[in-house]
Amino acid sequence: MITLYNKTESNFNHNGLAVLDGNIVSPVISEELNGLFSFEFDYPIHAPHSDELMPEMTVKASVPELSDQLFRIVERDDTLGGFLHIVAHHIFYDLATNFIEDTYIVNKNGSGALTQLLRATQFTHRFTGTSNITRVSNVRLVRLNPVEVLLDGDLENGFQSRYGGEIVRDNFTISMLTTRGSNNGVQIRDKKNLTGYKADVDYSSIVTRIMPQGYDGLFLPEKYVDSPNINQYVQPKIKVVKYDNVKVGDGEDEFTQAEAYEELRRLAALEYSANKVDLPKATYDVEFAPLERTEEYKDFAQLETVNLGDTVSVIHAEDGLNITARMVSYKYDPLLKAYISVTLGNIMPKFTDVAKDINRVVNKAEQAKDNVNYALSSANGKNTNFYGTATPANPKLGDVWYKENGD
């Protein structure tokens, strides 16, 4: 059931202004992993309640895996010859118009950071957050909105950069999980002649021989760490990967030379076992609507029970590859309660390019300058908490100085 509510409605446990099922045309809910979550549909311009389908009104509809979700109308186009085209974004995006003026998250895990940033907004809201991320970090957020903090992977002070994680948006509840989805043993096989199925396998970014580089030009005596799959390709595919945190010295976070060599070997091996840089990038678009229930299709029928973030195995018999892929996006019909299409992928993190490295260094330098003189009043209103590496000027008894040591 697809239900329309007034833009000021706060109770969504009733049928609202109208049930739209009888007139709605081509409803499609789309969600990407850590990306856009939206609802689009067409509606006859002369049908009942068409004049109420206006920006800021709320629509409730069925989605995979979760209970019915709320979407805020953001666009109404009435130039389609007798039909309105409505675009609505998940209610989560209400936070995009809120604002975090200035908050400093100190020594908190994912749950603590999420709670603090949601409480630091310029005006109050109904959203709450949970997280199972145990990593502890510090981050200062200045003049940002919560949506960009949580989802912008290129934001130096963002949640993704400091904590990682994958978002689950369940109406007014936000969950940041280490990994979304599960692996239920689903397998499909590459049948390139299957109608409605498209595979795109990219070999250009494969790496099978890593030259790990530590701090200050530290290299292994043997130079390279090879992938177990190195002989699967015509020739080795070589890449230098920098690990600047592997440093030889006497400091607390530094290594002996022998320990540094072992750490470089471990990190390079992890690129293969965890990041799968020795496998091709692959995406698979599976369209359900045009497919017939044929013998060939039986492997793909299992995808109707796979949810966003879930893992499946895609077997390429001709190439001898078994690639682990995840559902990274879907299109869903909320009336039929069925997938229209799903996209599977094993897209790995890209090697950081030089320009991005430069930008990050500049951003860190700017943040460091900011933090030198950053201070907040403590809870008692009488003392000051100082943050940064510079010695506080004119401190008084009861003040606290949080001196940074790395992250």
C-alpha positions in Angstrom: 0.0 0.0 0.0 1.3 3.5 -1.0 0.0 6.2 1.3 0.2 10.0 1.1 0.6 12.1 4.2 0.6 15.8 4.9 4.1 17.4 5.1 3.6 18.2 8.8 2.4 14.7 9.8 4.2 13.1 12.7 2.1 9.9 13.1 2.3 7.5 10.2 0.3 4.6 11.6 -2.9 5.5 9.7 -4.0 5.8 6.1 -3.2 9.5 5.9 -4.7 11.7 3.2 -5.1 9.0 0.6 -4.1 5.5 -0.5 -2.6 6.0 -4.0 -2.5 2.3 -5.2 -5.4 2.6 -7.6 -3.9 5.4 -9.7 -0.2 5.3 -9.3 1.8 4.3 -12.4 5.3 2.8 -12.7 6.4 3.1 -9.1 10.1 2.4 -8.6 12.1 2.5 -5.4 15.9 2.7 -5.9 18.6 2.3 -3.3 22.4 2.2 -3.6 24.8 0.9 -1.0 25.9 4.0 0.9 24.2 6.0 -1.8 20.9 7.5 -2.9 17.6 6.1 -1.6 14.6 7.4 -3.6 11.1 6.7 -4.9 9.8 7.8 -8.3 6.4 7.3 -9.9 3.9 8.7 -12.4 0.4 9.8 -11.5 -2.6 10.9 -13.7 -2.9 14.7 -13.4 -6.7 14.5 -13.2 -6.8 11.6 -10.7 -8.0 12.1 -7.1 -5.4 13.7 -4.9 -3.1 14.7 -7.7 -3.2 18.3 -6.4 -1.9 17.1 -3.1 1.2 15.5 -4.6 3.4 18.6 -3.9 7.0 19.0 -2.7 7.5 18.3 1.1 4.5 16.0 1.3 5.3 12.5 2.6 4.7 9.1 0.9 4.9 5.7 2.6 5.7 2.6 0.6 7.0 -0.9 0.9 10.8 -1.6 0.4 12.8 -4.8 0.6 14.0 -6.2 3.9 12.7 -3.3 6.1 9.2 -2.2 7.2 7.3 0.4 5.1 9.5 3.5 4.6 8.8 7.3 4.4 9.8 9.4 1.4 9.7 13.2 1.1 8.5 14.6 -2.3 11.3 16.8 -3.7 10.2 17.2 -7.3 6.8 17.4 -9.2 6.9 17.5 -13.0 3.6 18.0 -14.7 4.8 18.3 -18.3 4.4 14.6 -19.3 1.1 14.8 -21.2 -1.5 14.0 -18.7 0.8 12.6 -16.0 2.7 14.0 -13.1 6.2 12.6 -12.5 7.0 12.6 -8.8 10.5 12.2 -7.2 10.8 11.6 -3.5 13.8 11.1 -1.3 14.0 8.9 1.8 13.0 10.8 5.0 16.7 10.5 6.0 17.5 13.3 3.7 15.6 15.8 5.9 18.9 15.9 7.7 20.5 17.4 4.6 18.8 20.7 5.4 20.0 20.7 9.0 23.4 22.0 10.1 26.2 21.2 12.4 27.9 24.4 13.3 30.8 23.0 15.4 31.3 19.9 17.4 34.4 18.0 18.4 34.1 14.2 18.7 36.8 13.0 21.1 37.8 9.3 21.6 34.5 7.8 20.6 33.5 4.7 18.8 31.0 4.6 15.9 27.9 4.7 18.1 29.2 7.5 20.3 30.2 9.6 17.2 26.9 9.0 15.5 25.0 10.0 18.6 27.0 13.2 19.1 26.8 14.4 15.6 23.0 13.9 15.5 22.7 15.8 18.8 24.9 18.7 17.5 22.5 19.9 14.8 21.2 23.4 14.6 17.6 22.4 15.2 16.1 19.3 16.9 14.8 16.3 14.9 13.4 12.8 15.4 16.4 10.8 14.1 18.4 8.5 16.3 21.5 6.4 15.5 23.1 3.1 16.3 26.4 1.5 15.2 28.4 -1.6 15.8 31.7 0.0 14.8 34.2 -0.4 17.6 37.0 1.7 16.1 37.7 4.8 18.3 38.6 8.1 16.7 38.6 11.9 17.0 37.0 14.2 14.5 36.0 17.9 14.4 32.9 18.8 12.4 32.5 22.4 11.4 29.7 23.8 9.2 28.5 20.5 7.7 25.2 18.7 7.4 24.7 15.2 8.8 24.1 13.6 5.4 27.4 14.7 4.0 29.2 13.7 7.2 27.8 10.2 7.0 27.9 9.4 3.3 30.6 11.6 1.6 33.6 9.2 1.3 35.9 12.0 0.1 35.2 14.3 3.1 38.4 14.2 5.2 36.5 14.7 8.5 33.6 12.5 7.5 32.3 9.4 9.1 33.5 7.2 6.2 37.1 8.5 6.5 37.3 8.1 10.2 35.1 5.1 10.9 34.1 3.5 7.6 30.8 1.6 7.7 27.7 1.0 5.6 24.4 2.8 6.3 20.9 1.3 6.9 18.1 3.9 6.8 15.0 2.7 8.6 12.7 5.7 8.7 14.0 7.8 11.6 16.6 5.2 12.7 20.1 5.3 11.2 22.4 2.4 11.6 26.1 2.5 10.6 27.3 -1.1 10.4 30.8 -2.4 9.8 29.3 -4.3 6.9 25.7 -4.4 5.7 24.2 -7.7 4.6 25.2 -11.4 4.9 26.3 -14.3 2.9 23.7 -17.0 2.5 25.6 -19.2 0.0 23.7 -18.0 -3.1 25.5 -18.8 -6.4 24.8 -17.7 -9.9 26.7 -18.6 -13.1 27.7 -16.3 -15.9 25.4 -17.1 -18.9 26.1 -14.4 -21.3 23.3 -15.3 -23.7 20.6 -14.9 -21.0 18.1 -12.2 -21.9 18.0 -9.4 -19.4 21.4 -10.2 -17.9 24.5 -8.1 -18.5 28.0 -8.7 -17.1 30.8 -6.1 -17.2 34.2 -7.6 -16.0 37.1 -5.1 -15.9 40.6 -6.5 -15.8 42.4 -3.1 -16.0 42.8 -2.6 -12.2 44.1 -6.0 -11.2 47.2 -6.2 -9.1 49.1 -9.5 -8.6 52.5 -8.3 -7.5 52.8 -5.5 -4.8 55.9 -3.6 -3.9 55.1 -2.4 -0.4 56.8 0.8 0.6 57.0 1.9 4.2 57.9 5.3 5.7 61.0 7.1 4.3 61.6 4.8 1.4 61.5 1.5 3.3 61.3 -1.5 1.0 61.5 -5.3 1.6 64.8 -7.1 0.8 62.9 -9.3 -1.6 61.0 -6.2 -2.9 57.7 -7.9 -3.8 54.7 -9.8 -2.3 52.9 -11.9 -4.9 49.2 -12.9 -5.1 48.2 -16.6 -4.9 46.5 -15.9 -8.3 49.6 -14.4 -10.0 49.8 -17.4 -12.5 46.2 -17.0 -13.5 47.0 -14.1 -15.8 49.4 -13.7 -18.7 51.9 -11.7 -16.8 52.4 -10.2 -13.3 50.5 -6.9 -12.7 52.7 -4.8 -10.5 51.8 -1.9 -8.2 53.7 0.1 -5.6 51.5 0.5 -2.5 52.6 2.9 0.3 52.2 2.2 4.0 53.5 5.4 5.6 52.5 4.2 9.1 55.2 1.5 8.9 58.1 3.3 10.4 61.4 2.1 11.8 62.4 3.8 15.1 62.2 3.7 18.9 58.8 5.5 19.2 55.7 3.9 20.7 54.1 3.3 17.3 57.4 2.4 15.5 59.0 -0.9 14.5 62.3 -2.6 14.5 63.5 -3.2 11.0 62.6 -6.9 11.2 59.1 -6.1 12.6 58.6 -3.4 9.8 59.4 -6.0 7.1 56.9 -8.4 8.6 54.3 -5.7 8.8 54.8 -4.7 5.2 54.4 -8.4 4.1 51.2 -8.7 6.2 49.7 -5.5 4.8 50.5 -6.5 1.2 49.0 -10.0 1.7 45.9 -8.3 3.2 45.4 -6.5 -0.1 44.8 -9.9 -1.8 42.9 -11.7 1.0 40.7 -8.7 2.1 40.6 -6.1 -0.7 40.7 -8.7 -3.5 42.9 -6.5 -5.7 44.0 -9.6 -7.6 40.5 -10.2 -9.0 38.8 -8.2 -11.8 36.2 -5.6 -10.9 32.9 -6.8 -12.0 29.3 -5.6 -12.1 26.2 -7.7 -13.0 22.9 -6.1 -13.9 20.1 -8.6 -13.6 16.7 -7.5 -14.8 13.8 -9.6 -13.5 10.7 -8.2 -15.3 11.6 -9.5 -18.9 12.9 -12.8 -17.8 10.9 -16.0 -18.4 10.9 -18.8 -15.9 13.2 -20.9 -18.0 15.7 -23.6 -16.9 18.5 -21.1 -17.6 16.9 -18.6 -15.2 16.7 -20.9 -12.2 20.1 -19.8 -10.8 19.0 -16.2 -10.9 15.7 -16.8 -9.1 17.6 -17.0 -5.8 18.4 -13.3 -6.2 14.8 -12.4 -5.4 15.7 -13.2 -1.7 19.0 -11.3 -1.7 19.0 -7.9 0.1 21.3 -4.9 -0.3 24.8 -5.6 0.9 24.3 -9.4 0.7 27.1 -11.5 -0.9 26.7 -14.0 -3.7 29.2 -16.0 -5.7 29.3 -15.4 -9.4 31.0 -18.3 -11.3 32.7 -17.6 -14.7 33.1 -21.1 -16.1 34.9 -19.9 -19.2 37.5 -17.9 -17.3 37.8 -20.3 -14.3 36.9 -17.4 -11.9 34.7 -17.5 -8.9 34.1 -13.9 -8.0 32.5 -12.8 -4.7 30.0 -10.0 -5.5 27.5 -8.0 -3.4 24.2 -6.5 -4.1 25.2 -2.8 -4.5 21.9 -1.4 -5.7 18.4 -2.4 -6.6 15.2 -1.2 -8.3 12.0 -2.4 -6.6 8.2 -2.2 -7.3 6.4 -1.4 -4.1 3.0 -2.5 -5.5 4.2 -5.9 -6.7 6.6 -6.2 -3.8 9.3 -7.6 -6.2 12.6 -6.5 -7.6 12.7 -5.0 -11.0 16.4 -5.3 -11.3 19.5 -5.8 -9.1 23.1 -4.8 -9.5 25.9 -7.0 -8.1 29.5 -5.9 -7.9 32.9 -6.5 -6.3 34.2 -3.0 -6.9 37.3 -2.6 -4.8 38.7 0.7 -3.3 40.7 2.5 -5.9 44.4 3.3 -5.4 44.4 6.9 -4.3 45.5 9.3 -7.0 48.2 12.0 -6.6 45.7 14.8 -6.7 43.6 13.4 -3.9 46.7 12.8 -1.8 47.6 16.4 -2.2 44.1 17.6 -1.3 44.1 15.4 1.8 47.5 16.7 3.0 46.2 20.3 2.5 43.0 19.5 4.4 44.9 17.9 7.3 47.2 20.9 7.5 44.2 23.3 7.6 42.6 21.1 10.3 45.8 21.1 12.3 46.0 24.9 12.2 42.3 25.0 13.3 42.9 22.6 16.2 45.9 24.4 17.6 43.7 27.0 19.1 40.4 25.1 19.4 38.8 25.2 22.8 35.3 24.5 24.2 33.7 25.5 27.5 33.5 22.4 29.8 30.2 21.2 31.2 30.5 23.3 34.4 30.7 26.5 32.4 33.7 27.6 34.4 36.6 25.8 32.8 37.9 25.2 29.3 38.8 22.1 27.4 41.6 22.7 24.9 42.2 20.4 21.9 45.3 20.3 19.7 49.1 20.1 19.8 49.9 23.7 20.9 50.3 24.5 24.6 47.2 26.4 25.8 47.6 30.1 26.5 46.8 31.2 30.0 45.2 28.0 31.4 43.7 28.0 34.8 43.1 25.3 37.5 40.5 22.8 36.3 41.1 23.3 32.6 41.8 20.1 30.5 44.2 19.8 27.6 43.6 17.0 25.1 46.9 16.8 23.4 46.7 14.8 20.1 49.1 11.8 19.6 48.3 10.6 16.1 44.6 9.8 15.6 
